[in-house]
Amino acid sequence: METQTRGVAFTFDESILEENPRLNVPLTILKNESYSASVFNKYLYNLNLSYKKSDALLLINKHDPGANLESVSRLSNTTVKKHEEGSYTHSDSNKFRTGYPDTKNIEELLESNIVKSNQVYNTLINDALEELENLERVERELKEKELKEKLEKEQKIKEESERQKELERVKNEPKEVENKGGIGLTTSNVASNNVNELLNGHDYIPKNNSVKIYEDITGTFNEYDKLYNEMKENNTLKTNRIQISKRVTACLNGLANTEKQIQLIFDKLVQIFNEFPQMKLFIAFKIIEGILNCCEEGCQIYINNKSAWSFSRLLQKLVDLDQMFSTIYLKLISVKCIFTIPKFYVTKSQTPGTSTNATTNTIANNTNIGDDISSLCKLYGYELGNSSSDIRYNKRLKSFLTLHLAFFVVRNDYRSIWSFYSNVVNSSWDNVLLPVVPNILITLLSTTAHFMLRAYQIQFKKILVNIVQLLNSRLNQLMYTSSFQMYRGQVEQFIQQFNSKGHFDAPEGYSLKYKEEELRRDV
């Protein structure tokens, strides 16, 4: 016989029930109730009491005539009654375990299983999350490694490309010198065979101490240039070179014409000096080259000559920091633009100081210039018959001259400026490259006249008289190009304004701005 109770199968052997009446338990007790186990145990408990009563009666000797059946019966009833009066407790039911768990045991078992299951699931989940994190970390590391390798590869390609360009530039440099005139086109390896060949066939003026200064520093500069080239070719310094170049460029691009900004940029450059003490020479070359590159076509000073004042003030601070900057700057700017010395080459057929009106008219004849004048233009890289080239040449010349003259002004080096005036005015009476002279004169006057008049008074006015004489005689009949005529007209107008006002205004850009708002208004 089989009975289903809350998912537990109960099997009873009915043959046992017939043999032992004491186990004859009513099978009408339903086992599908939640309290069935307790009811069943209580029934067994009551049944046990009735058996105890029967057992007490059996102990009496029925053959004993003196046996007190009533007393025994009463005692038995009293015991049964006492048990019946007692409350049926859980401990009583424990005496009659049937082998089937009750509700509390099942709940405890379920609770225990739930706790253990949660522990197992939590362990599995944690292990899975940890494994997922490990996989993500490995994947991230792989991506970072691939990105790093990609960047390194791109950097190598870029560096190789730059190296090839540099090699190509060095290879083509002699051709450029030959085609355009080598003076002022190179920034290192100053001595060029092609330039020297051209220079050997021409004499130059003036030959005084102001020009000799640039020649005297050649030996020192060549030593610097040699060390600089060695640093550029040293592969162990490659990373430092790249970092220095980027930081120097960023500093120069952030320069503005305010005292605060100039000092800030100077402090940053000094910081680079302190971080790379073994590469100070390389840093100095990079700074000077960066400043001079601002004078090239499309750059700050080329576009806006007023910005030359902020760069000149930065140069002043650098030269005060180390005289090495002065040597590098003077040599490089004289190579970039020979008129910053100023040094004028004369035609082969003429010796300095022997020019005549006839030779002057020959120079002015654009349609039929002689071989001497042609070689002179070639020497300077000047295309006399090309209008657009003439404009670019003069703008570039003006930017370099403005920077150089502003540098003299901020250093209060009026003696060098005086020598510059003297050299330009005196040399212009000889067979030099006259088409550029008006541009040199107006740049010289607009940048320095305000300061020179205050410093020399009547002596400077004598120079102005010489300039007027040069305009009215030497440069009066020459027509050359539209640029020549424009700059000559500007010189005449500049001197006429002085005659009207009696003084020269300070050049634009000289006065420092103290606030960024003032700087923006000045743009």
C-alpha positions in Angstrom: 0.0 0.0 0.0 1.5 3.3 -1.0 0.4 6.8 0.1 1.7 10.1 -1.4 2.5 12.9 1.1 3.9 16.3 0.0 6.1 14.6 -2.5 7.3 11.8 -0.1 6.1 8.2 -0.8 5.0 6.2 2.3 4.9 2.4 1.9 3.2 0.1 4.5 3.3 -3.6 4.8 -0.2 -4.7 5.7 0.9 -8.2 6.7 2.7 -6.7 9.6 -0.4 -4.9 10.7 -2.3 -8.2 10.9 0.4 -9.9 12.9 1.0 -7.1 15.4 -2.2 -5.4 16.5 -0.3 -2.8 18.4 0.9 -1.4 15.1 -2.6 -1.3 13.7 -2.6 2.5 13.0 -5.7 3.9 11.4 -4.8 4.6 7.8 -7.5 7.2 7.6 -5.0 9.8 8.8 -4.3 11.9 5.7 -0.7 12.5 5.0 -1.3 15.4 2.6 -1.8 18.0 5.3 1.0 20.3 6.5 0.6 19.1 10.1 0.1 15.4 9.3 3.4 14.3 11.0 2.4 16.0 14.3 -1.1 14.4 14.2 0.4 11.0 13.5 2.8 11.3 16.4 0.1 12.4 18.8 -2.0 9.4 17.9 0.9 7.1 18.7 1.4 8.9 22.0 -2.2 8.3 23.0 -2.0 4.7 21.9 1.0 4.1 24.0 -0.8 5.4 27.1 -3.7 2.9 26.6 -1.1 0.1 26.3 0.5 1.1 29.5 -2.8 0.8 31.2 -3.4 -2.7 29.8 0.1 -3.8 30.9 -0.6 -2.7 34.5 -3.7 -5.0 34.6 -1.7 -7.9 33.2 0.8 -7.7 36.0 -1.9 -8.7 38.6 -2.0 -12.3 39.7 -5.5 -13.2 38.9 -5.2 -16.5 40.9 -4.4 -14.4 44.0 -7.6 -14.1 45.9 -6.3 -11.1 47.8 -5.6 -9.0 44.7 -7.2 -5.6 44.8 -8.3 -5.1 41.2 -10.1 -2.0 42.0 -7.0 -0.3 43.4 -4.9 -1.3 40.5 -7.6 -0.1 38.1 -7.8 3.2 39.9 -4.1 3.6 39.9 -4.0 2.9 36.2 -6.8 5.3 35.5 -5.0 8.0 37.6 -1.8 7.6 35.7 -3.6 7.8 32.4 -5.6 10.8 33.5 -2.4 12.5 34.7 -0.9 11.9 31.3 -4.0 13.1 29.6 -4.1 16.3 31.6 -0.5 17.0 30.6 -0.1 19.0 27.5 1.2 17.3 24.4 4.6 18.9 23.6 7.1 18.7 20.8 9.4 16.7 23.0 6.7 14.1 23.4 6.3 13.7 19.8 10.1 13.2 19.5 9.7 9.9 21.3 7.7 8.5 18.4 9.7 9.3 15.3 8.3 7.7 12.3 11.3 8.4 10.0 9.6 11.2 8.1 10.8 14.8 8.6 8.3 17.3 9.8 7.7 20.8 8.5 10.3 22.6 10.6 13.0 20.1 9.6 12.1 20.5 6.0 12.2 24.3 6.3 15.6 24.1 8.0 16.9 21.8 5.3 15.6 24.2 2.6 17.2 27.2 4.4 20.5 25.4 4.7 20.3 24.4 1.0 19.5 28.0 0.0 22.5 29.4 1.9 24.8 26.8 0.5 23.4 27.4 -3.0 23.9 31.1 -2.6 27.5 30.6 -1.6 28.1 28.3 -4.6 26.4 30.7 -7.0 28.3 33.7 -5.5 31.6 31.9 -5.9 30.8 31.0 -9.5 29.7 34.6 -10.3 32.8 36.0 -8.6 35.0 33.6 -10.5 33.3 34.5 -13.8 33.6 38.3 -13.1 37.3 37.9 -12.2 37.9 35.9 -15.4 36.0 38.5 -17.4 38.2 41.3 -15.9 41.3 39.3 -16.7 40.2 38.9 -20.3 39.4 42.6 -20.6 42.8 43.5 -19.1 44.6 41.2 -21.5 42.6 42.7 -24.4 43.3 46.2 -23.3 47.0 45.5 -23.0 47.1 44.0 -26.4 45.4 47.1 -27.9 47.8 49.4 -26.1 50.7 47.4 -27.3 49.4 47.5 -30.9 48.8 51.2 -30.6 52.3 51.8 -29.2 53.8 49.7 -32.0 51.7 51.6 -34.6 52.8 55.0 -33.2 56.5 53.9 -33.1 56.2 52.7 -36.7 54.6 56.0 -37.8 57.3 57.9 -35.9 60.0 55.9 -37.6 58.4 56.5 -41.0 58.1 60.2 -40.2 61.7 60.5 -39.0 62.9 58.6 -42.0 60.9 60.9 -44.3 62.4 63.9 -42.6 65.9 62.5 -42.9 65.4 61.9 -46.6 64.1 65.4 -47.0 67.1 66.7 -45.2 69.5 64.7 -47.4 67.6 65.9 -50.4 67.9 69.5 -49.2 71.6 69.1 -48.6 72.0 67.5 -52.0 70.1 70.3 -53.8 71.5 73.1 -51.7 74.4 73.8 -54.1 72.0 74.0 -57.0 69.8 76.5 -55.1 72.9 78.6 -54.3 73.9 78.6 -57.9 70.4 79.4 -59.3 69.2 81.9 -56.7 72.3 83.2 -55.2 73.6 81.6 -52.1 73.8 84.6 -49.7 71.1 84.4 -47.0 69.7 81.0 -47.9 71.5 78.6 -45.6 71.3 78.3 -41.8 74.3 76.0 -41.2 77.4 74.9 -43.1 77.9 78.5 -43.8 80.9 78.2 -46.1 79.6 77.1 -49.5 81.9 76.5 -52.5 79.3 77.9 -54.9 79.0 81.1 -52.9 82.7 81.4 -52.5 83.2 81.2 -56.3 80.8 84.0 -56.8 82.3 86.1 -54.0 85.8 85.7 -55.3 85.0 87.6 -58.4 83.5 90.6 -56.6 84.9 93.2 -54.3 82.8 94.6 -51.5 82.2 97.8 -49.5 82.6 99.1 -46.8 85.7 97.6 -45.3 85.6 98.9 -41.7 85.3 97.6 -38.2 81.5 97.3 -38.3 81.8 94.8 -41.1 85.0 93.2 -39.7 83.0 92.2 -36.5 81.0 89.6 -38.5 84.2 88.2 -40.0 86.0 87.9 -36.7 83.3 85.7 -35.2 83.5 83.2 -38.1 86.1 81.0 -36.3 84.1 80.7 -33.1 80.9 80.1 -35.0 82.5 77.3 -37.1 83.4 75.5 -33.8 79.8 75.9 -32.6 78.5 74.8 -36.0 80.7 71.7 -35.9 79.5 70.7 -32.5 75.9 71.4 -33.5 76.1 69.1 -36.5 77.6 66.4 -34.3 74.7 66.6 -32.0 72.2 66.4 -34.9 73.9 63.2 -36.1 74.1 61.6 -32.7 71.4 58.9 -32.6 71.5 58.6 -28.8 70.3 62.2 -28.5 67.5 61.7 -31.0 64.7 61.7 -28.5 66.0 64.8 -26.7 66.4 66.6 -30.0 62.8 66.0 -31.0 61.5 67.0 -27.5 63.7 70.2 -27.5 62.6 71.2 -31.0 58.9 70.8 -30.2 59.2 72.8 -27.0 61.2 75.6 -28.5 58.7 75.9 -31.4 55.8 76.0 -28.9 57.5 78.8 -26.9 58.2 81.0 -30.0 54.7 80.5 -31.3 53.3 81.7 -28.0 55.3 84.9 -27.9 53.4 88.2 -27.7 54.3 91.9 -27.3 53.6 92.1 -23.6 56.2 92.2 -20.8 54.5 89.3 -19.0 54.5 87.1 -22.0 58.1 87.8 -23.1 59.3 87.0 -19.5 57.2 83.9 -19.4 58.6 82.6 -22.7 62.2 83.5 -21.6 61.7 81.5 -18.4 60.4 78.5 -20.3 63.5 78.6 -22.6 65.8 78.8 -19.5 64.0 75.8 -18.1 64.7 73.8 -21.2 68.4 74.9 -20.8 68.4 73.6 -17.2 66.8 70.3 -18.1 69.3 69.5 -20.9 72.6 71.1 -19.7 74.6 68.8 -22.1 72.7 70.2 -25.1 72.9 73.9 -24.5 74.5 74.6 -27.8 71.9 72.6 -29.7 69.1 74.5 -27.8 70.8 77.9 -28.7 70.9 77.0 -32.4 67.3 75.9 -32.3 66.1 79.1 -30.6 68.0 81.4 -33.0 67.0 79.4 -36.1 63.4 79.5 -34.9 63.5 83.3 -34.4 65.1 83.9 -37.8 62.6 81.5 -39.5 59.9 83.9 -38.4 61.3 86.4 -41.0 60.7 83.9 -43.8 57.7 84.1 -46.2 54.4 83.5 -44.5 55.7 83.8 -40.9 55.1 86.3 -38.1 57.6 89.0 -38.8 57.3 88.6 -42.6 53.5 89.2 -42.3 53.6 91.8 -39.5 56.9 93.7 -39.0 55.7 95.0 -35.7 56.1 91.6 -34.1 59.9 92.0 -34.6 60.0 94.0 -31.4 58.9 91.1 -29.1 61.4 88.8 -30.7 64.2 91.4 -30.4 63.4 91.8 -26.7 63.6 88.0 -26.3 66.9 88.0 -28.1 68.2 90.7 -25.8 67.4 88.5 -22.7 69.1 85.5 -24.3 72.3 87.4 -25.2 72.5 88.7 -21.7 72.1 85.2 -20.4 75.0 83.8 -22.6 77.2 85.5 -25.2 77.0 82.3 -27.2 73.6 83.5 -28.4 75.2 86.7 -29.8 77.8 84.8 -31.9 75.2 82.4 -33.3 72.7 85.2 -34.0 75.0 87.6 -35.7 76.5 84.9 -38.0 73.2 83.3 -38.9 71.4 86.5 -39.7 74.3 87.7 -41.8 74.1 84.5 -43.7 70.3 84.7 -44.1 70.5 88.3 -45.2 73.8 89.9 -46.0 72.4 93.4 -46.0 72.1 93.1 -42.2 75.9 93.6 -42.0 75.5 95.7 -44.3 77.9 94.4 -46.9 77.5 95.6 -50.5 79.3 93.9 -53.4 80.2 96.0 -56.4 80.4 95.1 -60.1 83.6 93.4 -61.4 84.5 96.2 -63.8 84.4 98.8 -61.1 86.5 99.3 -58.1 84.8 100.8 -55.0 84.4 104.6 -55.1 84.8 105.0 -58.9 81.2 105.0 -60.1 80.1 107.4 -62.7 76.8 108.6 -64.1 77.3 106.4 -67.2 77.6 103.2 -65.2 74.6 104.3 -63.1 72.5 104.6 -66.2 73.7 101.2 -67.4 72.5 99.6 -64.1 69.2 101.3 -64.5 68.5 99.9 -67.9 66.4 96.9 -67.1 66.2 95.7 -70.7 69.8 95.5 -71.3 71.8 94.9 -68.2 75.4 94.0 -68.6 77.2 90.9 -67.5 78.5 92.6 -64.4 75.0 93.6 -63.2 73.6 90.2 -64.1 76.2 88.5 -61.9 75.6 90.9 -59.1 71.8 90.1 -59.2 72.7 86.4 -59.3 75.0 86.8 -56.3 72.2 88.2 -54.2 69.5 85.9 -55.6 67.6 88.9 -56.9 65.5 88.6 -60.1 65.4 92.1 -61.5 62.9 91.5 -64.2 60.4 89.4 -62.2 57.8 91.6 -60.5 56.4 89.0 -58.1 59.9 87.8 -57.1 60.9 91.4 -56.5 58.1 92.0 -54.1 58.8 88.8 -52.1 62.5 89.6 -52.0 62.0 93.1 -50.6 59.5 91.9 -48.0 61.9 89.2 -46.8 64.7 91.8 -46.7 62.5 94.2 -44.7 61.6 91.6 -42.1 65.2 90.6 -41.4 66.3 94.2 -41.3 63.5 95.2 -38.9 64.4 92.4 -36.5 68.1 93.2 -36.6 67.7 97.0 -36.2 65.1 96.5 -33.4 67.7 94.3 -31.6 70.2 97.2 -31.7 67.5 99.6 -30.4 66.4 97.5 -27.4 70.1 97.0 -26.5 70.7 100.8 -26.8 73.5 100.0 -29.3 73.2 103.3 -31.1 76.8 103.2 -32.3 76.1 100.1 -34.4 73.0 101.9 -35.8 75.1 104.9 -36.7 77.6 102.7 -38.5 74.7 101.1 -40.3 73.5 104.5 -41.6 77.0 105.5 -42.6 77.6 102.2 -44.5 74.3 102.3 -46.4 74.4 105.9 -47.4 78.1 105.9 -48.4 77.9 102.6 -50.3 74.9 103.7 -52.3 77.1 106.1 -54.3 79.0 103.1 -55.8 78.0 100.4 -58.2 76.1 98.3 -55.8 72.7 96.6 -56.1 70.7 99.9 -56.1 67.2 98.4 -56.6 67.1 97.4 -52.9 68.6 100.6 -51.4 65.3 102.5 -51.0 63.8 99.5 -49.1 66.9 99.5 -46.8 66.6 103.2 -46.2 62.9 103.3 -45.3 63.3 100.3 -43.0 66.3 101.9 -41.3 64.5 105.2 -40.8 61.1 103.9 -39.7 62.8 101.6 -37.1 65.5 103.8 -35.6 65.1 107.5 -36.6 63.0 108.2 -33.4 65.8 107.0 -31.2 68.8 108.3 -33.2 67.4 111.9 -33.3 67.1 111.9 -29.5 70.6 110.4 -29.1 72.6 112.5 -31.7 70.4 115.5 -32.4 72.1 117.7 -35.0 74.5 115.0 -36.1 71.7 112.8 -37.1 70.1 115.6 -39.0 73.3 115.7 -41.1 72.7 112.1 -42.1 69.1 113.0 -43.1 70.6 115.7 -45.4 72.8 113.1 -47.0 69.9 110.8 -47.6 67.9 113.6 -49.3 70.9 114.3 -51.5 71.0 110.6 -52.4 67.4 110.6 -53.3 67.6 113.8 -55.4 70.6 112.7 -57.4 71.7 109.1 -57.3 68.3 107.5 -57.0 66.2 110.2 -58.7 66.4 109.0 -62.3 66.4 105.3 -61.7 63.1 103.5 -62.5 64.0 99.8 -61.9 60.8 98.2 -60.6 57.5 99.3 -59.0 58.8 98.2 -55.6 61.9 100.5 -56.0 59.6 103.5 -56.8 57.3 102.7 -53.9 60.0 102.5 -51.3 61.7 105.6 -52.7 58.4 107.5 -52.4 58.1 106.3 -48.8 61.5 107.7 -47.9 60.6 111.1 -49.3 57.3 111.2 -47.5 59.0 110.1 -44.2 61.5 113.0 -44.3 58.8 115.5 -45.4 56.7 114.5 -42.3 59.8 115.2 -40.1 60.2 118.6 -41.7 56.6 119.4 -40.9 56.4 118.0 -37.3 60.1 118.4 -36.3 60.2 115.0 -34.7 59.9 111.3 -35.5 57.2 109.1 -34.0 58.1 106.0 -32.1 57.9 102.9 -34.4 54.8 100.7 -34.3 55.2 97.8 -31.9 58.0 99.4 -29.8 55.7 100.1 -26.9 54.9 97.1 -24.8 51.3 96.2 -24.0 50.6 95.6 -20.4 47.3 93.8 -20.9 46.1 91.2 -23.4 43.1 93.5 -24.2 45.5 96.2 -25.4 47.3 93.7 -27.5 44.1 92.5 -29.2 43.1 96.1 -29.9 46.4 96.7 -31.6 46.0 93.8 -34.0 
